[in-house]
């Protein structure tokens, strides 16, 4: 029997520099040198999830392929909420 479950794409949410010096309302762990990974079917669904979690207080959402090219800018790695 075939397994019809598919892996969902990963999207990566980053945060602005103001959270270097002030706490983010969603979590004290949020920092501009880190990112939050969101699994979602599409970019639009990932964006809606980011809005649900963080309101408008995030900078960018990257698709996995594009994020791999700039991941080195986020040395703290993945932020666990």
PDB file of N, CA, C and O in Angstrom:
ATOM      1  N   UNK A   1       0.842  -1.182   0.000  1.00  0.00           N
ATOM      2  CA  UNK A   1       0.000   0.000   0.000  1.00  0.00           C
ATOM      3  C   UNK A   1       0.890   1.249   0.000  1.00  0.00           C
ATOM      4  O   UNK A   1       1.877   1.309   0.733  1.00  0.00           O
ATOM      5  N   UNK A   2       0.546   2.227  -0.808  1.00  0.00           N
ATOM      6  CA  UNK A   2       1.335   3.451  -0.906  1.00  0.00           C
ATOM      7  C   UNK A   2       0.967   4.418   0.212  1.00  0.00           C
ATOM      8  O   UNK A   2      -0.177   4.477   0.662  1.00  0.00           O
ATOM      9  N   UNK A   3       1.963   5.167   0.642  1.00  0.00           N
ATOM     10  CA  UNK A   3       1.743   6.194   1.652  1.00  0.00           C
ATOM     11  C   UNK A   3       1.419   7.501   0.924  1.00  0.00           C
ATOM     12  O   UNK A   3       2.267   8.039   0.213  1.00  0.00           O
ATOM     13  N   UNK A   4       0.223   8.002   1.095  1.00  0.00           N
ATOM     14  CA  UNK A   4      -0.214   9.203   0.378  1.00  0.00           C
ATOM     15  C   UNK A   4       0.080  10.475   1.149  1.00  0.00           C
ATOM     16  O   UNK A   4      -0.247  11.567   0.684  1.00  0.00           O
ATOM     17  N   UNK A   5       0.686  10.356   2.311  1.00  0.00           N
ATOM     18  CA  UNK A   5       1.032  11.560   3.065  1.00  0.00           C
ATOM     19  C   UNK A   5       2.217  12.249   2.419  1.00  0.00           C
ATOM     20  O   UNK A   5       3.227  11.613   2.118  1.00  0.00           O
ATOM     21  N   UNK A   6       2.097  13.513   2.212  1.00  0.00           N
ATOM     22  CA  UNK A   6       3.167  14.308   1.608  1.00  0.00           C
ATOM     23  C   UNK A   6       3.761  15.239   2.650  1.00  0.00           C
ATOM     24  O   UNK A   6       3.069  15.715   3.551  1.00  0.00           O
ATOM     25  N   UNK A   7       5.034  15.485   2.512  1.00  0.00           N
ATOM     26  CA  UNK A   7       5.672  16.472   3.383  1.00  0.00           C
ATOM     27  C   UNK A   7       5.227  17.859   2.970  1.00  0.00           C
ATOM     28  O   UNK A   7       5.184  18.191   1.786  1.00  0.00           O
ATOM     29  N   UNK A   8       4.897  18.660   3.965  1.00  0.00           N
ATOM     30  CA  UNK A   8       4.524  20.043   3.663  1.00  0.00           C
ATOM     31  C   UNK A   8       5.779  20.878   3.520  1.00  0.00           C
ATOM     32  O   UNK A   8       6.779  20.625   4.193  1.00  0.00           O
ATOM     33  N   UNK A   9       5.733  21.876   2.644  1.00  0.00           N
ATOM     34  CA  UNK A   9       6.883  22.768   2.505  1.00  0.00           C
ATOM     35  C   UNK A   9       7.129  23.561   3.786  1.00  0.00           C
ATOM     36  O   UNK A   9       6.210  23.805   4.568  1.00  0.00           O
ATOM     37  N   UNK A  10       8.375  23.954   3.982  1.00  0.00           N
ATOM     38  CA  UNK A  10       8.754  24.811   5.098  1.00  0.00           C
ATOM     39  C   UNK A  10       8.887  26.252   4.622  1.00  0.00           C
ATOM     40  O   UNK A  10       9.362  26.518   3.518  1.00  0.00           O
ATOM     41  N   UNK A  11       8.462  27.166   5.471  1.00  0.00           N
ATOM     42  CA  UNK A  11       8.626  28.590   5.247  1.00  0.00           C
ATOM     43  C   UNK A  11       9.314  29.145   6.490  1.00  0.00           C
ATOM     44  O   UNK A  11       9.157  28.603   7.584  1.00  0.00           O
ATOM     45  N   UNK A  12      10.073  30.222   6.323  1.00  0.00           N
ATOM     46  CA  UNK A  12      10.888  30.753   7.412  1.00  0.00           C
ATOM     47  C   UNK A  12      10.555  32.216   7.645  1.00  0.00           C
ATOM     48  O   UNK A  12      10.658  33.040   6.737  1.00  0.00           O
ATOM     49  N   UNK A  13      10.157  32.530   8.864  1.00  0.00           N
ATOM     50  CA  UNK A  13       9.755  33.884   9.245  1.00  0.00           C
ATOM     51  C   UNK A  13      10.913  34.541   9.982  1.00  0.00           C
ATOM     52  O   UNK A  13      11.478  33.966  10.912  1.00  0.00           O
ATOM     53  N   UNK A  14      11.261  35.762   9.554  1.00  0.00           N
ATOM     54  CA  UNK A  14      12.325  36.522  10.209  1.00  0.00           C
ATOM     55  C   UNK A  14      11.740  37.792  10.823  1.00  0.00           C
ATOM     56  O   UNK A  14      10.597  38.164  10.558  1.00  0.00           O
ATOM     57  N   UNK A  15      12.557  38.443  11.650  1.00  0.00           N
ATOM     58  CA  UNK A  15      12.061  39.565  12.455  1.00  0.00           C
ATOM     59  C   UNK A  15      12.965  40.778  12.333  1.00  0.00           C
ATOM     60  O   UNK A  15      14.161  40.653  12.071  1.00  0.00           O
ATOM     61  N   UNK A  16      12.381  41.953  12.525  1.00  0.00           N
ATOM     62  CA  UNK A  16      13.088  43.215  12.376  1.00  0.00           C
ATOM     63  C   UNK A  16      14.085  43.494  13.489  1.00  0.00           C
ATOM     64  O   UNK A  16      14.054  42.876  14.553  1.00  0.00           O
ATOM     65  N   UNK A  17      14.969  44.441  13.210  1.00  0.00           N
ATOM     66  CA  UNK A  17      16.046  44.795  14.136  1.00  0.00           C
ATOM     67  C   UNK A  17      15.559  45.389  15.454  1.00  0.00           C
ATOM     68  O   UNK A  17      16.282  45.362  16.450  1.00  0.00           O
ATOM     69  N   UNK A  18      14.345  45.925  15.469  1.00  0.00           N
ATOM     70  CA  UNK A  18      13.870  46.512  16.732  1.00  0.00           C
ATOM     71  C   UNK A  18      13.762  45.464  17.833  1.00  0.00           C
ATOM     72  O   UNK A  18      13.788  45.806  19.015  1.00  0.00           O
ATOM     73  N   UNK A  19      13.641  44.191  17.460  1.00  0.00           N
ATOM     74  CA  UNK A  19      13.531  43.139  18.471  1.00  0.00           C
ATOM     75  C   UNK A  19      14.888  42.691  18.982  1.00  0.00           C
ATOM     76  O   UNK A  19      14.990  41.730  19.745  1.00  0.00           O
ATOM     77  N   UNK A  20      15.931  43.393  18.556  1.00  0.00           N
ATOM     78  CA  UNK A  20      17.257  43.215  19.140  1.00  0.00           C
ATOM     79  C   UNK A  20      17.308  43.918  20.505  1.00  0.00           C
ATOM     80  O   UNK A  20      18.001  43.478  21.422  1.00  0.00           O
ATOM     81  N   UNK A  21      16.552  45.025  20.614  1.00  0.00           N
ATOM     82  CA  UNK A  21      16.624  45.828  21.846  1.00  0.00           C
ATOM     83  C   UNK A  21      15.304  45.884  22.623  1.00  0.00           C
ATOM     84  O   UNK A  21      15.276  46.384  23.748  1.00  0.00           O
ATOM     85  N   UNK A  22      14.231  45.386  22.049  1.00  0.00           N
ATOM     86  CA  UNK A  22      12.963  45.347  22.794  1.00  0.00           C
ATOM     87  C   UNK A  22      12.327  43.971  22.622  1.00  0.00           C
ATOM     88  O   UNK A  22      12.482  43.346  21.572  1.00  0.00           O
ATOM     89  N   UNK A  23      11.617  43.495  23.633  1.00  0.00           N
ATOM     90  CA  UNK A  23      11.012  42.164  23.536  1.00  0.00           C
ATOM     91  C   UNK A  23       9.868  42.123  22.524  1.00  0.00           C
ATOM     92  O   UNK A  23       9.121  43.088  22.367  1.00  0.00           O
ATOM     93  N   UNK A  24       9.753  41.003  21.853  1.00  0.00           N
ATOM     94  CA  UNK A  24       8.634  40.784  20.934  1.00  0.00           C
ATOM     95  C   UNK A  24       7.420  40.389  21.776  1.00  0.00           C
ATOM     96  O   UNK A  24       7.560  39.597  22.708  1.00  0.00           O
ATOM     97  N   UNK A  25       6.245  40.913  21.475  1.00  0.00           N
ATOM     98  CA  UNK A  25       5.059  40.594  22.286  1.00  0.00           C
ATOM     99  C   UNK A  25       4.696  39.100  22.281  1.00  0.00           C
ATOM    100  O   UNK A  25       4.095  38.613  23.239  1.00  0.00           O
ATOM    101  N   UNK A  26       5.052  38.374  21.224  1.00  0.00           N
ATOM    102  CA  UNK A  26       4.682  36.962  21.135  1.00  0.00           C
ATOM    103  C   UNK A  26       5.598  36.058  21.950  1.00  0.00           C
ATOM    104  O   UNK A  26       5.158  35.026  22.458  1.00  0.00           O
ATOM    105  N   UNK A  27       6.874  36.439  22.080  1.00  0.00           N
ATOM    106  CA  UNK A  27       7.828  35.597  22.806  1.00  0.00           C
ATOM    107  C   UNK A  27       9.121  36.356  23.062  1.00  0.00           C
ATOM    108  O   UNK A  27       9.603  37.083  22.193  1.00  0.00           O
ATOM    109  N   UNK A  28       9.674  36.190  24.236  1.00  0.00           N
ATOM    110  CA  UNK A  28      10.969  36.804  24.551  1.00  0.00           C
ATOM    111  C   UNK A  28      12.107  36.150  23.769  1.00  0.00           C
ATOM    112  O   UNK A  28      13.196  36.716  23.678  1.00  0.00           O
ATOM    113  N   UNK A  29      11.869  34.971  23.206  1.00  0.00           N
ATOM    114  CA  UNK A  29      12.898  34.269  22.429  1.00  0.00           C
ATOM    115  C   UNK A  29      13.110  34.868  21.040  1.00  0.00           C
ATOM    116  O   UNK A  29      14.133  34.608  20.407  1.00  0.00           O
ATOM    117  N   UNK A  30      12.168  35.655  20.565  1.00  0.00           N
ATOM    118  CA  UNK A  30      12.269  36.191  19.200  1.00  0.00           C
ATOM    119  C   UNK A  30      13.375  37.227  19.131  1.00  0.00           C
ATOM    120  O   UNK A  30      13.467  38.125  19.968  1.00  0.00           O
ATOM    121  N   UNK A  31      14.210  37.081  18.115  1.00  0.00           N
ATOM    122  CA  UNK A  31      15.396  37.924  17.925  1.00  0.00           C
ATOM    123  C   UNK A  31      15.677  38.003  16.428  1.00  0.00           C
ATOM    124  O   UNK A  31      15.426  37.033  15.714  1.00  0.00           O
ATOM    125  N   UNK A  32      16.194  39.134  15.930  1.00  0.00           N
ATOM    126  CA  UNK A  32      16.451  39.238  14.497  1.00  0.00           C
ATOM    127  C   UNK A  32      17.543  38.303  13.972  1.00  0.00           C
ATOM    128  O   UNK A  32      17.677  38.142  12.759  1.00  0.00           O
ATOM    129  N   UNK A  33      18.323  37.686  14.858  1.00  0.00           N
ATOM    130  CA  UNK A  33      19.351  36.740  14.411  1.00  0.00           C
ATOM    131  C   UNK A  33      18.831  35.308  14.359  1.00  0.00           C
ATOM    132  O   UNK A  33      19.607  34.368  14.185  1.00  0.00           O
ATOM    133  N   UNK A  34      17.514  35.142  14.509  1.00  0.00           N
ATOM    134  CA  UNK A  34      16.913  33.820  14.438  1.00  0.00           C
ATOM    135  C   UNK A  34      15.709  33.831  13.511  1.00  0.00           C
ATOM    136  O   UNK A  34      15.379  34.857  12.916  1.00  0.00           O
ATOM    137  N   UNK A  35      15.062  32.694  13.397  1.00  0.00           N
ATOM    138  CA  UNK A  35      13.895  32.565  12.523  1.00  0.00           C
ATOM    139  C   UNK A  35      12.950  31.536  13.121  1.00  0.00           C
ATOM    140  O   UNK A  35      13.342  30.715  13.949  1.00  0.00           O
ATOM    141  N   UNK A  36      11.701  31.596  12.687  1.00  0.00           N
ATOM    142  CA  UNK A  36      10.694  30.609  13.064  1.00  0.00           C
ATOM    143  C   UNK A  36      10.311  29.846  11.804  1.00  0.00           C
ATOM    144  O   UNK A  36      10.030  30.435  10.761  1.00  0.00           O
ATOM    145  N   UNK A  37      10.307  28.524  11.926  1.00  0.00           N
ATOM    146  CA  UNK A  37       9.920  27.676  10.796  1.00  0.00           C
ATOM    147  C   UNK A  37       8.428  27.380  10.888  1.00  0.00           C
ATOM    148  O   UNK A  37       7.910  27.023  11.946  1.00  0.00           O
ATOM    149  N   UNK A  38       7.749  27.538   9.749  1.00  0.00           N
ATOM    150  CA  UNK A  38       6.323  27.231   9.652  1.00  0.00           C
ATOM    151  C   UNK A  38       6.134  26.233   8.521  1.00  0.00           C
ATOM    152  O   UNK A  38       6.617  26.453   7.410  1.00  0.00           O
ATOM    153  N   UNK A  39       5.438  25.143   8.794  1.00  0.00           N
ATOM    154  CA  UNK A  39       5.064  24.199   7.749  1.00  0.00           C
ATOM    155  C   UNK A  39       3.692  24.602   7.242  1.00  0.00           C
ATOM    156  O   UNK A  39       2.759  24.789   8.022  1.00  0.00           O
ATOM    157  N   UNK A  40       3.579  24.733   5.927  1.00  0.00           N
ATOM    158  CA  UNK A  40       2.302  25.144   5.344  1.00  0.00           C
ATOM    159  C   UNK A  40       2.218  24.661   3.903  1.00  0.00           C
ATOM    160  O   UNK A  40       3.240  24.426   3.258  1.00  0.00           O
ATOM    161  N   UNK A  41       1.014  24.517   3.412  1.00  0.00           N
ATOM    162  CA  UNK A  41       0.788  24.047   2.049  1.00  0.00           C
ATOM    163  C   UNK A  41       1.249  25.087   1.030  1.00  0.00           C
ATOM    164  O   UNK A  41       1.821  24.733  -0.001  1.00  0.00           O
ATOM    165  N   UNK A  42       1.003  26.369   1.313  1.00  0.00           N
ATOM    166  CA  UNK A  42       1.359  27.446   0.384  1.00  0.00           C
ATOM    167  C   UNK A  42       1.930  28.633   1.154  1.00  0.00           C
ATOM    168  O   UNK A  42       1.846  28.703   2.380  1.00  0.00           O
ATOM    169  N   UNK A  43       2.510  29.561   0.401  1.00  0.00           N
ATOM    170  CA  UNK A  43       3.005  30.806   0.989  1.00  0.00           C
ATOM    171  C   UNK A  43       1.865  31.552   1.689  1.00  0.00           C
ATOM    172  O   UNK A  43       2.044  32.070   2.791  1.00  0.00           O
ATOM    173  N   UNK A  44       0.704  31.604   1.054  1.00  0.00           N
ATOM    174  CA  UNK A  44      -0.439  32.329   1.624  1.00  0.00           C
ATOM    175  C   UNK A  44      -0.845  31.740   2.976  1.00  0.00           C
ATOM    176  O   UNK A  44      -1.169  32.483   3.902  1.00  0.00           O
ATOM    177  N   UNK A  45      -0.829  30.429   3.093  1.00  0.00           N
ATOM    178  CA  UNK A  45      -1.174  29.784   4.359  1.00  0.00           C
ATOM    179  C   UNK A  45      -0.098  30.079   5.408  1.00  0.00           C
ATOM    180  O   UNK A  45      -0.415  30.323   6.572  1.00  0.00           O
ATOM    181  N   UNK A  46       1.170  30.056   4.999  1.00  0.00           N
ATOM    182  CA  UNK A  46       2.267  30.384   5.918  1.00  0.00           C
ATOM    183  C   UNK A  46       2.145  31.823   6.404  1.00  0.00           C
ATOM    184  O   UNK A  46       2.365  32.103   7.582  1.00  0.00           O
ATOM    185  N   UNK A  47       1.800  32.725   5.511  1.00  0.00           N
ATOM    186  CA  UNK A  47       1.635  34.138   5.876  1.00  0.00           C
ATOM    187  C   UNK A  47       0.485  34.305   6.872  1.00  0.00           C
ATOM    188  O   UNK A  47       0.601  35.054   7.842  1.00  0.00           O
ATOM    189  N   UNK A  48      -0.606  33.613   6.629  1.00  0.00           N
ATOM    190  CA  UNK A  48      -1.746  33.688   7.544  1.00  0.00           C
ATOM    191  C   UNK A  48      -1.356  33.161   8.928  1.00  0.00           C
ATOM    192  O   UNK A  48      -1.760  33.723   9.946  1.00  0.00           O
ATOM    193  N   UNK A  49      -0.577  32.092   8.962  1.00  0.00           N
ATOM    194  CA  UNK A  49      -0.114  31.542  10.242  1.00  0.00           C
ATOM    195  C   UNK A  49       0.816  32.533  10.954  1.00  0.00           C
ATOM    196  O   UNK A  49       0.726  32.711  12.169  1.00  0.00           O
ATOM    197  N   UNK A  50       1.712  33.176  10.189  1.00  0.00           N
ATOM    198  CA  UNK A  50       2.599  34.187  10.779  1.00  0.00           C
ATOM    199  C   UNK A  50       1.786  35.341  11.365  1.00  0.00           C
ATOM    200  O   UNK A  50       2.100  35.833  12.449  1.00  0.00           O
ATOM    201  N   UNK A  51       0.756  35.770  10.661  1.00  0.00           N
ATOM    202  CA  UNK A  51      -0.095  36.851  11.170  1.00  0.00           C
ATOM    203  C   UNK A  51      -0.827  36.411  12.436  1.00  0.00           C
ATOM    204  O   UNK A  51      -0.996  37.202  13.364  1.00  0.00           O
ATOM    205  N   UNK A  52      -1.258  35.160  12.473  1.00  0.00           N
ATOM    206  CA  UNK A  52      -1.939  34.621  13.644  1.00  0.00           C
ATOM    207  C   UNK A  52      -0.992  34.583  14.851  1.00  0.00           C
ATOM    208  O   UNK A  52      -1.388  34.917  15.967  1.00  0.00           O
ATOM    209  N   UNK A  53       0.255  34.175  14.617  1.00  0.00           N
ATOM    210  CA  UNK A  53       1.223  34.043  15.703  1.00  0.00           C
ATOM    211  C   UNK A  53       1.831  35.372  16.144  1.00  0.00           C
ATOM    212  O   UNK A  53       2.010  35.610  17.338  1.00  0.00           O
ATOM    213  N   UNK A  54       2.153  36.247  15.166  1.00  0.00           N
ATOM    214  CA  UNK A  54       2.959  37.437  15.447  1.00  0.00           C
ATOM    215  C   UNK A  54       2.286  38.752  15.113  1.00  0.00           C
ATOM    216  O   UNK A  54       2.875  39.812  15.328  1.00  0.00           O
ATOM    217  N   UNK A  55       1.068  38.716  14.594  1.00  0.00           N
ATOM    218  CA  UNK A  55       0.449  39.940  14.099  1.00  0.00           C
ATOM    219  C   UNK A  55       1.319  40.483  12.968  1.00  0.00           C
ATOM    220  O   UNK A  55       1.918  39.704  12.227  1.00  0.00           O
ATOM    221  N   UNK A  56       1.397  41.790  12.823  1.00  0.00           N
ATOM    222  CA  UNK A  56       2.224  42.351  11.752  1.00  0.00           C
ATOM    223  C   UNK A  56       3.705  42.507  12.146  1.00  0.00           C
ATOM    224  O   UNK A  56       4.473  43.147  11.426  1.00  0.00           O
ATOM    225  N   UNK A  57       4.100  41.927  13.276  1.00  0.00           N
ATOM    226  CA  UNK A  57       5.452  42.158  13.796  1.00  0.00           C
ATOM    227  C   UNK A  57       6.442  41.078  13.376  1.00  0.00           C
ATOM    228  O   UNK A  57       6.964  40.337  14.208  1.00  0.00           O
ATOM    229  N   UNK A  58       6.689  41.004  12.077  1.00  0.00           N
ATOM    230  CA  UNK A  58       7.702  40.141  11.496  1.00  0.00           C
ATOM    231  C   UNK A  58       8.216  40.846  10.253  1.00  0.00           C
ATOM    232  O   UNK A  58       7.583  41.783   9.767  1.00  0.00           O
ATOM    233  N   UNK A  59       9.349  40.410   9.735  1.00  0.00           N
ATOM    234  CA  UNK A  59       9.957  41.119   8.604  1.00  0.00           C
ATOM    235  C   UNK A  59       9.685  40.430   7.267  1.00  0.00           C
ATOM    236  O   UNK A  59       9.097  41.026   6.365  1.00  0.00           O
ATOM    237  N   UNK A  60      10.116  39.171   7.143  1.00  0.00           N
ATOM    238  CA  UNK A  60      10.003  38.465   5.867  1.00  0.00           C
ATOM    239  C   UNK A  60       9.600  37.018   6.088  1.00  0.00           C
ATOM    240  O   UNK A  60       9.823  36.445   7.155  1.00  0.00           O
ATOM    241  N   UNK A  61       9.000  36.439   5.051  1.00  0.00           N
ATOM    242  CA  UNK A  61       8.764  34.995   5.000  1.00  0.00           C
ATOM    243  C   UNK A  61       9.478  34.488   3.755  1.00  0.00           C
ATOM    244  O   UNK A  61       9.245  34.964   2.644  1.00  0.00           O
ATOM    245  N   UNK A  62      10.347  33.517   3.968  1.00  0.00           N
ATOM    246  CA  UNK A  62      11.114  32.931   2.871  1.00  0.00           C
ATOM    247  C   UNK A  62      10.628  31.521   2.570  1.00  0.00           C
ATOM    248  O   UNK A  62      10.287  30.765   3.480  1.00  0.00           O
ATOM    249  N   UNK A  63      10.599  31.174   1.289  1.00  0.00           N
ATOM    250  CA  UNK A  63      10.427  29.782   0.907  1.00  0.00           C
ATOM    251  C   UNK A  63      11.756  29.079   1.161  1.00  0.00           C
ATOM    252  O   UNK A  63      12.807  29.720   1.165  1.00  0.00           O
ATOM    253  N   UNK A  64      11.714  27.772   1.371  1.00  0.00           N
ATOM    254  CA  UNK A  64      12.909  27.030   1.784  1.00  0.00           C
ATOM    255  C   UNK A  64      14.083  27.205   0.825  1.00  0.00           C
ATOM    256  O   UNK A  64      15.211  27.415   1.270  1.00  0.00           O
ATOM    257  N   UNK A  65      13.843  27.122  -0.454  1.00  0.00           N
ATOM    258  CA  UNK A  65      14.932  27.238  -1.435  1.00  0.00           C
ATOM    259  C   UNK A  65      15.646  28.582  -1.333  1.00  0.00           C
ATOM    260  O   UNK A  65      16.875  28.635  -1.381  1.00  0.00           O
ATOM    261  N   UNK A  66      14.900  29.647  -1.194  1.00  0.00           N
ATOM    262  CA  UNK A  66      15.500  30.985  -1.074  1.00  0.00           C
ATOM    263  C   UNK A  66      16.163  31.170   0.296  1.00  0.00           C
ATOM    264  O   UNK A  66      17.191  31.838   0.409  1.00  0.00           O
ATOM    265  N   UNK A  67      15.570  30.578   1.324  1.00  0.00           N
ATOM    266  CA  UNK A  67      16.118  30.739   2.667  1.00  0.00           C
ATOM    267  C   UNK A  67      17.486  30.074   2.800  1.00  0.00           C
ATOM    268  O   UNK A  67      18.354  30.581   3.511  1.00  0.00           O
ATOM    269  N   UNK A  68      17.682  28.965   2.135  1.00  0.00           N
ATOM    270  CA  UNK A  68      18.969  28.261   2.213  1.00  0.00           C
ATOM    271  C   UNK A  68      20.129  29.169   1.782  1.00  0.00           C
ATOM    272  O   UNK A  68      21.250  29.013   2.266  1.00  0.00           O
ATOM    273  N   UNK A  69      19.864  30.105   0.882  1.00  0.00           N
ATOM    274  CA  UNK A  69      20.904  31.017   0.386  1.00  0.00           C
ATOM    275  C   UNK A  69      21.238  32.136   1.370  1.00  0.00           C
ATOM    276  O   UNK A  69      22.299  32.750   1.260  1.00  0.00           O
ATOM    277  N   UNK A  70      20.356  32.410   2.327  1.00  0.00           N
ATOM    278  CA  UNK A  70      20.616  33.510   3.266  1.00  0.00           C
ATOM    279  C   UNK A  70      20.570  33.067   4.720  1.00  0.00           C
ATOM    280  O   UNK A  70      20.609  33.902   5.623  1.00  0.00           O
ATOM    281  N   UNK A  71      20.486  31.776   4.954  1.00  0.00           N
ATOM    282  CA  UNK A  71      20.381  31.234   6.314  1.00  0.00           C
ATOM    283  C   UNK A  71      21.539  31.683   7.212  1.00  0.00           C
ATOM    284  O   UNK A  71      21.374  31.810   8.425  1.00  0.00           O
ATOM    285  N   UNK A  72      22.696  31.920   6.617  1.00  0.00           N
ATOM    286  CA  UNK A  72      23.873  32.318   7.403  1.00  0.00           C
ATOM    287  C   UNK A  72      23.696  33.685   8.078  1.00  0.00           C
ATOM    288  O   UNK A  72      24.460  34.029   8.980  1.00  0.00           O
ATOM    289  N   UNK A  73      22.709  34.453   7.655  1.00  0.00           N
ATOM    290  CA  UNK A  73      22.435  35.743   8.300  1.00  0.00           C
ATOM    291  C   UNK A  73      21.681  35.587   9.623  1.00  0.00           C
ATOM    292  O   UNK A  73      21.434  36.577  10.312  1.00  0.00           O
ATOM    293  N   UNK A  74      21.317  34.365   9.980  1.00  0.00           N
ATOM    294  CA  UNK A  74      20.528  34.100  11.181  1.00  0.00           C
ATOM    295  C   UNK A  74      21.255  33.094  12.074  1.00  0.00           C
ATOM    296  O   UNK A  74      20.831  31.946  12.206  1.00  0.00           O
ATOM    297  N   UNK A  75      22.369  33.548  12.692  1.00  0.00           N
ATOM    298  CA  UNK A  75      23.248  32.627  13.419  1.00  0.00           C
ATOM    299  C   UNK A  75      22.630  31.979  14.654  1.00  0.00           C
ATOM    300  O   UNK A  75      23.134  30.957  15.121  1.00  0.00           O
ATOM    301  N   UNK A  76      21.567  32.539  15.187  1.00  0.00           N
ATOM    302  CA  UNK A  76      20.923  31.912  16.355  1.00  0.00           C
ATOM    303  C   UNK A  76      20.085  30.709  15.961  1.00  0.00           C
ATOM    304  O   UNK A  76      19.689  29.914  16.814  1.00  0.00           O
ATOM    305  N   UNK A  77      19.814  30.575  14.670  1.00  0.00           N
ATOM    306  CA  UNK A  77      19.066  29.412  14.199  1.00  0.00           C
ATOM    307  C   UNK A  77      17.585  29.498  14.478  1.00  0.00           C
ATOM    308  O   UNK A  77      17.021  30.578  14.657  1.00  0.00           O
ATOM    309  N   UNK A  78      16.974  28.333  14.511  1.00  0.00           N
ATOM    310  CA  UNK A  78      15.529  28.253  14.672  1.00  0.00           C
ATOM    311  C   UNK A  78      15.100  28.641  16.086  1.00  0.00           C
ATOM    312  O   UNK A  78      15.667  28.178  17.075  1.00  0.00           O
ATOM    313  N   UNK A  79      14.099  29.492  16.154  1.00  0.00           N
ATOM    314  CA  UNK A  79      13.522  29.932  17.427  1.00  0.00           C
ATOM    315  C   UNK A  79      12.352  29.013  17.759  1.00  0.00           C
ATOM    316  O   UNK A  79      11.422  28.854  16.969  1.00  0.00           O
ATOM    317  N   UNK A  80      12.417  28.423  18.923  1.00  0.00           N
ATOM    318  CA  UNK A  80      11.304  27.578  19.409  1.00  0.00           C
ATOM    319  C   UNK A  80      10.376  28.455  20.237  1.00  0.00           C
ATOM    320  O   UNK A  80      10.812  29.148  21.156  1.00  0.00           O
ATOM    321  N   UNK A  81       9.114  28.416  19.904  1.00  0.00           N
ATOM    322  CA  UNK A  81       8.136  29.229  20.625  1.00  0.00           C
ATOM    323  C   UNK A  81       7.583  28.492  21.819  1.00  0.00           C
ATOM    324  O   UNK A  81       6.744  29.030  22.542  1.00  0.00           O
TER     325      UNK A  81
END
